[in-house]
Amino acid sequence: METGSLLSHLVCCECGRQGEADRVQTVCPDCGGSWLAEYALEDSGLDRTEISRRPRGMWRYREVLPVRREANIVDLGEGSTPTLRLRRIAGELGLKELWLKDEGSNPTGTFKARGAAAAYSRARELGIRDIAMGTAGNAGSALAAYAAPAEIAAHVAMPRFTPDPIKAECRAYGAEVVEVDGPISVAGKLMSERAAANGWFEGSTLKEPYRIEGKKTMGYELAEFFGWQMPDVVLYPTGGGVGLIGIWKAALEMARLGWLTGRKMPRLMAVQASGCDPIVTAYEAGHSTAQAPESPYTLAAGLLVPLPYGHRLVLRIIKETGGVAISVEDSELAGAVREMAEREGLLLCPEAAALLPALKSLLDSGAIAADERVVLLSTGNGLKYPHVFNGA
């Protein structure tokens, strides 16, 4: 059965070149930019009311996802994660509305499940049999989980210091796991070489078109939750930045569909660790491109991305939406994990915990006003990081 996907073609985010959607694609052959999926949204008749009546889950938005046949969908129950009101912390900070979108309830415990569901369902549809990826950790475990029912062989390289539960999880799903000395950039280089040598598809961040498509459903869900309007501000822990790009893309698509009332685009705010903050450094300098730091380090593994492949697009989005980029110290993370757990009963991953000290700084500076609707995008479950909360 057909899904009714409105996927029409791909567009390079850098040079604007168009590409075919129904063939295997990696990056733009002209400039190396990431492909973005385009949909025939105008005059589609797609009705948000009908969408809201469908069963919960990411695939309720199937017309704006890239998979054409239902038989190719790998669905492990991703999406429709809760958006929770943080009343205690909001009261202490003097905020009118503070919310947290809890992506830790996804399969594999992080928002990476959304990207994996879309990308590897589409990979299955296009006949891909082996996928290689360099990862900081959670994208690898999501690849491994979704590749298993898709009958795709998963080859994953990750830093040796990746938390042990994530490495064990990948192996449990049957993936080949290679540990490297160094950050995700080292893992990515290794897997690029191995993919080229073995004829595997390279599925690293923003080197394939469809992980963004799964992650953009976070934006669709936020709009639907708030009565089809976007919040004023979204704080997003930014490693590769794909979720931030996805929320931006979702807002643009919903505006084209005529679904949004009130605020149509949130101010998107990127949060990084001070030991690895290429986006923040570029933003503060007013640059449109970022540079990798010389000696990157942070205990938040998902933020240890020395130079995101989509750094130019992330910086463009921050500027376009009136957002900011801000870094926090590693020394603040354990306390933020403890504070969120003790105040709100939520055990966050260290990447998401970084949002709390960032929020406080942004309130102090006036970048966020007390009467705004603010959403913290919590990307994962803290149970995968016992070394952090044991020290909290």
C-alpha positions in Angstrom: 0.0 0.0 0.0 1.2 3.5 -0.8 1.8 6.0 2.0 0.8 9.0 0.1 4.2 10.6 0.5 4.4 13.9 -1.3 8.2 13.6 -1.7 9.1 15.3 -5.0 12.9 15.9 -5.2 16.0 16.9 -3.3 17.6 20.4 -3.0 21.1 21.1 -1.9 21.1 23.4 1.1 24.2 25.2 -0.1 24.0 25.7 -3.9 20.4 25.0 -4.6 21.0 22.2 -7.1 18.1 19.8 -7.5 18.5 16.0 -7.3 16.4 13.0 -7.8 14.7 11.6 -4.8 14.1 8.1 -6.0 17.8 7.1 -6.3 20.5 6.6 -3.7 22.0 10.0 -2.8 24.7 11.1 -0.4 25.7 14.8 -0.8 25.5 17.3 -3.6 28.0 16.4 -6.3 28.6 20.0 -7.1 29.5 21.5 -3.7 29.3 18.7 -1.1 26.3 20.3 0.6 23.6 18.3 2.3 20.5 17.4 0.4 17.1 18.5 1.8 13.9 16.6 0.8 11.2 18.7 -0.9 7.5 17.9 -0.9 4.7 18.9 -3.2 2.8 20.7 -0.4 0.9 23.5 -2.2 -2.6 22.4 -3.2 -2.0 19.0 -1.6 -5.2 19.2 0.4 -3.4 17.8 3.4 -5.6 18.4 6.4 -4.1 19.0 9.9 -7.4 17.9 11.5 -7.3 14.6 9.8 -3.7 14.2 10.8 -4.7 14.8 14.5 -7.2 11.9 14.4 -4.7 9.4 13.3 -2.9 6.9 15.8 -0.1 8.4 17.7 3.5 8.1 16.4 5.8 9.6 14.0 4.2 8.1 10.9 1.0 10.0 11.4 2.8 12.6 9.3 3.5 10.1 6.6 2.7 12.4 3.7 5.6 14.7 4.6 8.0 11.7 5.2 10.1 10.1 2.4 8.9 6.5 2.4 6.5 5.7 -0.4 5.3 2.2 0.5 4.0 1.1 3.9 5.8 -2.2 3.6 9.1 -0.5 3.8 8.4 1.4 7.1 10.4 0.2 10.1 8.3 1.4 13.1 9.5 0.7 16.6 7.1 3.1 18.2 9.0 6.3 17.7 7.5 9.7 18.0 4.6 11.3 19.9 6.9 11.9 22.9 5.5 13.9 25.8 5.8 17.7 26.2 5.9 18.3 29.9 5.4 21.5 31.8 8.2 22.4 34.2 6.3 24.3 36.8 8.7 24.2 39.7 11.7 25.4 37.7 9.6 27.9 35.8 8.4 29.4 39.1 12.0 29.6 40.5 13.2 31.3 37.4 10.2 33.7 37.0 9.2 32.2 33.7 5.5 32.2 32.6 5.8 29.0 30.5 8.6 26.5 30.5 8.1 23.1 28.8 10.4 20.1 28.1 9.9 17.8 25.1 11.1 14.5 26.4 12.7 12.5 23.6 14.1 10.0 26.1 10.9 8.0 25.8 11.7 7.0 22.1 13.1 3.6 21.2 16.8 3.4 22.0 16.2 6.2 24.5 16.9 9.3 22.3 15.6 11.4 19.5 18.0 9.6 17.2 15.2 7.0 16.8 13.2 9.4 14.6 16.0 10.0 12.2 16.8 6.3 12.0 13.2 5.3 11.4 12.9 7.7 8.4 16.4 7.2 7.0 16.6 3.4 7.2 13.1 2.8 6.1 14.0 4.8 3.0 17.3 2.9 2.7 15.4 -0.3 2.7 13.1 1.1 0.0 16.0 2.1 -2.1 17.7 -1.3 -1.8 20.6 -0.4 0.5 22.0 -3.5 2.2 25.0 -2.1 4.3 25.3 1.2 6.1 28.4 2.6 7.7 28.5 5.5 10.2 30.8 7.4 12.4 29.0 8.4 15.5 29.4 10.0 19.0 27.2 7.1 20.2 23.4 7.4 20.1 23.1 7.7 16.3 25.0 4.5 16.1 22.7 2.6 18.5 19.6 3.9 16.6 21.2 2.7 13.3 21.8 -0.7 14.8 18.3 -1.0 16.2 16.5 0.0 13.0 18.8 -1.8 10.7 18.0 -5.1 12.4 14.3 -5.4 11.3 15.2 -3.7 8.0 17.6 -6.5 7.2 20.5 -4.0 6.7 24.0 -4.6 8.0 25.1 -1.9 10.3 28.8 -0.9 10.6 29.5 1.6 13.3 32.7 3.4 14.6 32.6 5.5 17.8 35.0 7.0 20.2 36.5 4.7 22.8 35.2 7.0 25.5 31.6 6.6 24.4 29.6 5.4 27.5 29.7 1.6 27.8 25.9 1.2 27.8 25.7 2.7 24.3 28.5 0.5 23.0 26.8 -2.6 24.5 23.5 -1.6 23.0 24.9 -1.4 19.5 26.5 -4.8 19.8 23.3 -6.3 21.2 21.4 -5.2 18.1 24.0 -7.0 15.9 26.0 -4.1 14.6 29.7 -4.3 13.9 31.3 -1.8 16.4 34.7 -0.3 16.0 36.2 1.8 18.7 38.6 4.6 17.8 40.9 6.9 19.7 39.6 10.4 19.2 36.2 12.2 18.6 33.5 11.6 16.1 35.6 13.2 13.3 38.1 10.3 13.6 35.3 7.8 13.6 33.7 9.4 10.6 36.9 9.4 8.6 37.4 5.7 9.3 33.9 4.8 8.2 34.1 7.0 5.1 37.2 5.0 4.0 35.7 1.7 4.8 32.4 2.5 3.1 34.3 3.5 -0.1 36.5 0.3 0.1 33.5 -2.0 0.6 30.7 -0.4 -1.4 28.7 0.4 1.7 26.3 3.4 1.9 27.7 6.1 4.2 25.0 7.2 6.6 26.9 9.7 8.7 25.3 13.0 9.9 24.0 15.1 7.0 25.7 12.9 4.4 22.4 11.3 3.6 19.1 13.2 3.1 16.6 11.5 5.4 17.6 11.6 9.0 16.5 15.2 9.0 13.0 14.1 7.9 12.5 11.9 10.9 13.8 14.5 13.3 11.7 17.3 11.8 8.6 15.5 13.2 9.6 17.0 16.6 8.6 20.3 15.1 5.3 19.0 13.8 4.5 17.6 17.2 5.4 20.8 19.0 3.1 22.8 16.7 0.2 20.3 17.1 0.6 20.2 20.9 0.4 24.0 21.2 -2.7 24.3 19.0 -0.8 24.6 15.7 1.5 27.4 16.6 5.1 27.3 17.4 6.6 28.2 20.8 8.5 31.5 21.1 11.9 29.8 21.9 13.4 26.3 21.5 16.7 25.6 23.2 18.4 22.7 21.5 21.7 20.9 22.6 23.8 21.1 19.4 26.3 18.5 18.4 25.6 17.8 14.7 22.6 20.1 14.8 20.2 17.9 12.7 17.3 18.2 15.2 17.6 22.0 15.1 17.6 21.9 11.3 14.6 19.6 11.4 12.5 21.8 13.6 13.3 24.8 11.3 12.3 22.7 8.2 9.1 21.5 9.8 8.0 25.1 10.6 8.7 26.1 7.0 6.7 23.2 5.7 3.7 23.8 8.0 3.7 27.4 6.9 3.5 26.3 3.3 0.6 24.0 4.2 -1.2 26.8 5.9 -1.4 24.8 9.2 0.1 27.4 11.5 -1.7 30.1 13.4 0.0 32.7 15.6 3.8 32.2 15.8 5.1 30.4 12.7 8.8 30.1 13.6 10.5 29.8 17.0 13.8 31.5 17.9 16.1 28.5 17.7 18.9 28.6 20.2 21.9 26.3 20.0 23.5 25.1 23.2 27.1 23.7 23.2 29.7 22.7 25.8 32.5 25.3 26.2 35.1 22.6 25.5 33.6 22.0 22.0 31.7 25.0 20.8 32.5 25.7 17.2 29.0 27.0 16.5 29.1 29.4 19.5 32.6 30.7 18.5 31.4 31.4 15.0 28.2 33.0 16.1 29.9 35.3 18.5 32.4 36.3 15.9 29.6 37.0 13.4 31.0 34.4 11.0 28.9 32.3 8.6 31.2 29.3 8.8 32.7 27.5 11.8 36.1 26.0 12.6 37.0 23.0 14.7 38.6 23.7 18.1 42.1 22.6 18.5 41.5 20.3 21.5 37.8 19.5 21.8 36.5 18.0 25.0 33.3 17.5 26.9 31.8 14.8 29.1 28.5 15.2 27.1 29.4 12.7 24.3 26.7 14.0 21.9 28.1 17.5 22.1 31.6 16.4 21.2 31.4 17.2 17.5 34.4 19.3 16.6 32.9 20.6 13.3 29.3 19.7 12.4 29.0 18.8 8.7 26.1 21.3 8.4 27.7 24.1 10.3 26.9 26.7 7.7 23.3 25.8 7.6 23.0 25.7 11.4 24.5 29.2 11.7 22.2 30.5 8.9 19.2 29.1 10.8 20.2 30.7 14.1 20.6 34.1 12.4 17.4 33.7 10.3 15.2 32.8 13.3 16.7 35.5 15.6 18.2 32.8 17.8 21.5 32.7 19.6 24.3 30.2 20.3 25.6 29.8 23.8 28.0 27.5 25.6 28.0 26.1 29.2 30.8 24.6 31.3 31.1 20.9 31.8 31.2 21.7 35.6 27.6 22.8 35.3 26.2 19.6 33.8 26.1 17.3 36.8 24.4 19.9 38.9 21.9 20.5 36.1 21.1 16.8 36.0 20.6 16.8 39.7 18.4 19.9 39.7 16.1 18.7 37.0 15.8 15.3 38.7 15.1 16.8 42.1 12.7 19.5 40.9 10.8 17.8 38.1 11.5 14.1 38.4 13.2 13.9 35.1 16.6 12.2 34.6 18.2 13.9 31.6 21.2 13.0 29.5 24.1 15.5 30.0 23.5 17.0 26.5 19.9 18.0 27.5 21.0 19.0 31.0 23.2 21.7 29.4 20.0 23.5 28.5 19.2 24.5 32.1 22.3 26.6 32.8 22.0 28.0 29.3 18.4 29.0 30.0 19.4 30.8 33.2 22.2 32.7 31.3 19.8 33.7 28.5 17.2 34.9 31.0 19.9 37.0 32.9 21.0 38.6 29.6 17.5 39.4 28.4 17.8 37.1 25.3 14.7 35.3 26.7 11.9 37.2 28.3 9.9 36.0 31.3 6.6 36.0 29.5 7.7 33.8 26.6 6.7 30.2 25.9 10.1 28.3 26.1 10.7 24.7 25.2 13.8 22.7 26.2 14.4 19.9 23.7 15.6 17.0 25.8 17.3 14.7 23.3 17.8 11.6 25.5 17.4 9.6 28.6 19.9 10.0 31.4 19.9 6.2 32.2 22.4 5.8 29.3 24.9 8.0 31.2 25.4 6.5 34.7 28.9 8.1 35.0 27.2 11.5 34.9 24.3 11.0 37.3 26.3 8.8 39.7 28.5 11.9 40.2 25.5 14.2 40.5 
